[in-house]
Amino acid sequence: MRIVYLHQYFVTPDMPGIVRSYEMARRLVAMGHEVHMVTTDQRLNLDAGTQPKWRVTNEAGITVHWTAVPYDNTQSYPDRVRAFLTFAWRAARKTIELRGDVIFATSTPLTVAIPALLATWRTRKPLVFEVRDLWPAVPIAVGALRNPLAKWAARMLERTTYRNSRRVIALAPGMGEEIAATGYPKDRITIIPNGCDLVEFTDESIARDVRAQHEWLGNRPLLLFAGTFGLVNGMAYLVKLAEAIAKIDPEIRVAAVGGGREYELTEKLAREKGLLDRSFFLLGKRPKRETVRWLQAADMTIALFTGPDIVWRDAVQNKFFDSLAAGKPVANNFPGWQSKIAAEAGAGLILSATDIEAAARDVVNALRDPAWMRSASDAAKKLARERFDRDKLAIQLANVLEAARGS
């Protein structure tokens, strides 16, 4: 097949961000398909006005069409909407021009559906739509989308997208149920969660190297957060947890990899509490390859969410699956889908979201229990290997795209 793959935030492992689309696309190429990725050029955000509208590169066999559209999650809401719509217009024209056998669009943002719809209407090629987050339900729930007209338009776009999609992919069962509740046929919904790239975590010497390079870490236990410092993550929880852990066991280190609008507030709070660069360390945004190194060096990772349950109940965070692939138990401060999977398999903890001291005791007790840590590590690797191997999930994706083309 010639697949036109739309993802506004596509990144490679040499860039910060989520690499699901890269990993799936390169596997599709390895199967013999031709993949054209249509995306924004995030490296050119600061001087996008001086750049050509499009440039083309080859990334692991994927033909990537990059367009320079300034975007950052610290921008104002109107500026972000303008970026979404600019990309939508350019991507629609590019997708029509590329003339694929099937159009595959992945959200967020939901506005990626606009170029997908325009292209499928114009070319009469089948559309497969992937739902990574429940838009517009989540932004409405957290108050990011308040205008009644904007809410109505977003809901109409969601339903129009489903009606015009031959197949829909959701990242969690609960998402699939929400999609079916709109009237979309259940038998055309496929659940393909985020996956584990097992080969990335086979070199055990990397963990020793990372620890040796940082005097503050050495052989001390490390709890690692890797992800976005966003409003829905409630990063103050991590700082308060680090403070409570330090009172129980000052040798335990807490570190965070990533960036976002809550980064400076997190840094400020950690400094005010006297934790910064003592027991709590901010490592900033890192390319995927470097993040992998820190995951290997960690003893346990932590996933954070706050807000109404629609935000976290079907959470499928990329770093959760990376943690499993690395054989690291995961502590979650919310009782969502991924949290229950880890806890039920013996590969993680569900921490109290309100009782910080109790959460700290749970983390310290786990980190200082060698038998539990070994068992949880084995359980994490088993989940990665048996349920979430990306190679198997990519075959599922290829089958969905083939089915859409043939229907």
C-alpha positions in Angstrom: 0.0 0.0 0.0 0.9 3.6 -0.4 -0.1 5.1 3.0 -0.4 8.8 3.7 0.1 9.1 7.5 -1.0 12.4 9.1 0.5 13.2 12.5 1.0 16.8 13.5 3.6 16.0 16.2 5.6 13.3 14.5 9.2 13.0 15.9 12.1 10.7 15.5 14.1 9.1 18.4 16.6 11.9 18.0 13.9 14.5 19.0 12.0 14.9 22.3 8.5 13.6 22.1 6.4 10.4 21.6 7.7 8.1 18.8 4.7 5.8 18.3 4.1 7.1 14.8 7.8 6.7 13.9 7.9 3.2 15.3 4.7 2.1 13.6 5.6 3.7 10.3 9.1 2.2 10.0 7.6 -1.2 10.7 5.0 -0.7 7.9 7.9 0.2 5.6 9.7 -3.0 6.7 6.6 -4.9 5.7 6.9 -3.5 2.1 4.5 -0.6 2.3 5.3 2.9 1.1 4.7 5.5 3.9 4.4 9.2 3.5 4.3 11.1 6.8 2.8 14.6 6.8 3.8 16.6 9.9 5.0 19.9 11.4 8.7 20.8 11.5 9.1 21.4 15.2 12.8 22.2 15.0 11.9 25.3 13.0 9.4 26.8 15.3 11.4 29.9 16.2 12.1 31.0 12.7 9.4 29.3 10.7 8.6 32.5 8.8 11.9 32.3 7.1 11.7 28.7 6.1 10.1 27.0 3.0 6.7 25.7 3.5 7.8 22.1 3.0 10.9 20.0 3.2 11.3 16.2 2.7 13.5 13.7 4.4 13.9 10.0 4.6 13.6 8.6 8.2 14.2 4.9 8.4 12.5 4.5 5.0 9.6 6.8 5.9 9.2 9.7 3.5 8.5 12.6 5.8 7.0 15.8 4.6 7.7 18.6 7.1 6.0 21.9 7.2 7.1 24.8 9.4 4.2 25.8 11.7 5.2 27.4 15.0 3.7 25.6 18.0 4.5 25.1 21.6 2.1 24.1 24.5 3.1 27.3 26.3 1.5 29.4 23.5 -1.8 31.2 24.1 -5.0 29.3 23.2 -5.6 31.6 20.1 -2.1 31.0 18.9 -2.4 27.3 19.3 -5.7 27.2 17.4 -4.1 29.3 14.6 -1.2 26.7 14.4 -3.7 23.8 14.3 -5.7 25.4 11.4 -2.5 26.4 9.5 -1.3 22.9 9.6 -4.8 21.6 8.7 -4.9 23.7 5.5 -1.3 22.8 4.4 -1.7 19.1 5.3 -4.9 18.8 3.4 -3.3 20.1 0.2 -0.3 17.8 0.7 -2.3 14.7 1.4 -4.4 15.3 -1.7 -1.3 15.7 -3.8 0.3 12.5 -2.4 -2.6 10.3 -3.5 -2.3 7.4 -1.2 -4.2 4.1 -1.3 -5.3 4.8 2.3 -5.2 7.9 4.5 -4.2 7.3 8.2 -4.7 10.2 10.6 -3.8 10.1 14.3 -4.9 12.6 16.9 -4.3 14.7 19.0 -5.2 17.4 18.1 -8.6 16.6 16.8 -8.1 19.2 14.1 -5.8 16.7 12.3 -9.2 15.3 11.1 -9.8 18.3 9.0 -7.1 17.6 6.4 -7.9 13.9 6.6 -11.6 14.6 5.8 -10.8 17.0 3.0 -8.4 14.5 1.4 -10.7 11.5 1.7 -13.6 13.5 0.2 -11.5 14.8 -2.6 -9.6 11.6 -3.5 -12.3 9.1 -2.5 -9.6 7.1 -0.7 -10.5 5.3 2.6 -9.7 7.0 5.9 -8.5 5.3 9.1 -8.6 7.5 12.2 -6.7 6.8 15.3 -7.9 8.2 18.7 -5.1 8.8 21.2 -7.1 11.0 23.5 -10.8 11.5 23.8 -11.2 14.9 22.1 -13.2 17.1 22.7 -14.3 15.4 25.9 -11.0 15.8 27.7 -10.3 19.5 26.9 -14.0 20.3 27.8 -13.6 18.4 31.1 -10.5 20.3 32.1 -11.8 23.7 31.0 -9.5 24.2 28.0 -12.5 24.4 25.7 -15.1 26.7 27.2 -16.8 28.6 24.3 -20.2 26.9 23.6 -19.8 27.4 19.8 -16.3 25.9 19.9 -17.6 22.9 21.9 -20.4 22.4 19.4 -18.0 22.6 16.5 -15.5 20.2 18.1 -18.3 17.6 18.8 -19.5 18.0 15.2 -16.0 17.4 13.9 -15.6 14.3 16.1 -18.8 12.8 14.8 -18.1 13.8 11.2 -14.7 12.1 11.4 -16.1 8.9 12.7 -18.9 8.8 10.1 -16.3 9.2 7.3 -13.8 6.7 8.6 -13.7 3.1 7.3 -12.0 2.0 10.5 -11.2 3.6 13.8 -8.3 2.7 16.1 -8.4 3.5 19.8 -5.5 3.1 22.3 -7.6 1.7 25.2 -10.8 -0.4 25.6 -12.5 2.5 27.4 -11.8 4.8 24.5 -13.3 2.2 22.1 -16.5 2.2 24.2 -16.7 6.0 24.1 -16.4 5.9 20.4 -19.0 3.2 20.0 -21.4 5.3 22.2 -21.4 7.9 19.4 -23.0 5.3 17.2 -19.9 4.1 15.4 -20.1 0.4 14.6 -18.1 -1.7 17.3 -16.9 -4.2 14.7 -15.0 -1.4 12.9 -13.1 -0.3 16.1 -9.8 -1.9 16.8 -7.8 -1.4 20.1 -4.1 -1.0 19.5 -2.4 0.4 22.6 1.0 2.1 22.8 3.7 -0.5 22.5 7.0 -1.7 23.9 10.2 -1.6 21.8 12.0 -4.4 23.5 15.3 -4.2 21.6 16.0 -0.7 22.9 16.5 -2.0 26.5 18.8 -4.9 26.0 22.1 -3.2 26.9 22.5 -3.4 30.7 25.7 -1.5 30.7 23.9 1.7 29.9 22.4 2.0 33.4 25.8 1.6 35.0 27.2 4.3 32.7 24.5 6.8 33.5 24.8 6.3 37.2 28.6 6.6 37.1 28.3 9.9 35.2 26.2 11.6 38.0 27.7 11.8 41.4 24.3 12.7 42.9 22.9 9.3 41.8 25.6 6.7 42.1 24.1 3.5 43.6 21.2 5.3 45.2 17.5 4.2 44.4 16.0 6.4 41.7 12.3 7.1 41.1 11.9 8.7 37.6 9.2 10.7 36.0 9.5 10.9 32.2 6.8 12.9 30.3 5.1 16.2 29.8 4.9 18.7 32.6 1.3 19.5 31.7 -1.7 20.9 33.6 -3.3 17.4 33.7 -0.2 15.9 35.2 -0.3 17.9 38.4 3.5 18.2 38.8 3.2 19.7 42.3 2.4 16.2 43.4 5.8 14.9 42.4 7.6 17.7 44.3 5.5 17.0 47.4 6.1 13.3 47.1 9.9 13.9 46.8 9.7 16.0 50.0 7.9 13.2 51.9 10.3 10.5 50.6 13.3 12.6 51.6 12.0 12.7 55.2 11.7 8.9 55.3 14.8 8.0 53.3 17.1 10.9 52.3 19.2 8.6 50.1 16.4 8.0 47.6 16.6 10.3 44.5 13.6 11.6 42.5 14.3 12.9 38.9 12.1 14.2 36.1 12.8 14.1 32.3 10.6 16.3 30.1 9.2 19.8 29.7 6.0 21.8 29.3 4.1 24.6 30.8 4.4 23.4 34.4 8.2 23.1 34.2 9.1 26.5 35.7 6.5 26.1 38.5 7.9 22.7 39.3 11.4 24.0 39.5 10.3 27.0 41.7 8.4 24.7 44.1 11.3 22.3 44.4 13.7 25.2 45.1 11.4 26.7 47.7 11.3 23.3 49.5 15.1 23.0 49.4 14.9 19.8 47.3 16.3 21.0 44.0 19.6 19.4 43.1 19.7 17.7 46.5 17.2 14.9 46.4 15.1 16.1 43.4 16.6 16.7 40.0 15.1 18.2 36.8 16.8 16.8 33.7 14.9 18.9 31.1 13.6 17.8 27.7 15.6 15.0 26.2 15.5 13.1 22.8 14.0 9.7 23.0 17.4 8.0 22.9 18.6 9.8 26.0 15.3 9.3 27.8 15.8 5.5 27.2 19.1 5.8 29.0 17.5 7.3 32.0 14.7 4.7 32.1 17.4 2.0 32.2 19.1 3.8 35.1 15.9 4.1 37.1 14.7 1.6 39.7 11.0 2.6 39.4 9.1 5.1 37.3 6.0 7.2 38.2 3.1 8.3 36.1 1.0 11.3 37.1 -2.5 12.6 36.4 -5.0 14.9 38.0 -8.5 16.2 37.3 -11.7 14.4 36.4 -11.7 10.7 35.7 -12.2 11.2 31.9 -8.6 12.6 31.8 -6.9 9.5 33.3 -9.3 6.5 33.2 -8.1 5.4 29.8 -4.5 6.8 30.0 -2.0 5.1 27.7 1.1 7.0 28.3 4.1 6.2 26.1 6.6 6.2 28.9 4.5 3.6 30.8 5.2 1.1 28.0 8.8 2.2 27.8 9.1 1.4 31.5 7.6 -2.1 31.0 10.1 -2.7 28.2 12.9 -1.6 30.5 11.6 -3.9 33.2 10.9 -1.1 35.6 7.8 -1.2 37.9 5.5 1.8 37.5 3.9 3.8 40.3 0.7 5.6 39.2 -1.2 8.2 41.3 -4.5 7.4 39.5 -6.6 4.2 39.2 -6.8 4.2 35.4 -6.5 1.5 32.8 -2.7 1.4 32.7 -2.5 1.6 36.5 -4.7 -1.4 36.9 -2.8 -3.4 34.3 0.5 -2.9 36.2 -1.0 -3.5 39.7 -2.9 -6.6 38.7 0.3 -8.1 37.0 2.4 -7.3 40.0 4.4 -4.7 38.0 3.5 -1.5 39.8 1.7 0.4 42.5 -1.4 2.6 42.7 -0.5 5.5 45.0 -2.9 7.7 46.9 -3.5 10.9 45.0 -4.4 12.8 48.3 -2.4 11.2 51.1 1.2 12.1 50.1 2.8 10.6 53.2 1.1 7.2 52.5 2.2 7.4 48.9 5.8 8.1 50.0 5.8 5.2 52.4 4.6 2.9 49.6 7.3 4.0 47.3 10.1 3.7 49.9 8.9 0.3 51.1 8.9 -1.0 47.5 12.3 0.5 46.6 13.9 -1.0 49.7 12.4 -4.4 49.2 14.7 -6.4 46.8 12.4 -9.4 46.5 9.5 -7.2 45.5 11.6 -5.2 43.1 12.9 -8.4 41.3 9.4 -9.8 41.1 7.9 -6.5 39.8 10.7 -6.2 37.2 10.0 -9.7 35.9 6.3 -8.9 35.7 6.9 -5.7 33.8 9.1 -7.5 31.2 6.5 -10.2 30.9 3.7 -7.6 30.1 6.0 -6.0 27.6 6.8 -9.2 25.8 3.4 -10.9 25.9 0.9 -8.1 25.6 2.5 -5.0 24.3 5.3 -6.0 21.8 5.3 -3.2 19.2 6.2 -5.7 16.4 2.9 -7.5 17.0 0.9 -4.3 17.3 2.3 -3.0 14.0 1.0 -6.1 12.3 -2.4 -5.4 13.7 -2.2 -1.8 12.3 -1.2 -3.1 8.9 -4.2 -5.5 8.9 -6.6 -2.6 9.8 -5.2 -0.4 6.9 -5.6 -3.4 4.5 -9.1 -4.0 5.6 -10.0 -0.3 5.1 -8.6 -0.3 1.6 -10.5 -3.5 0.7 -13.8 -2.5 2.2 
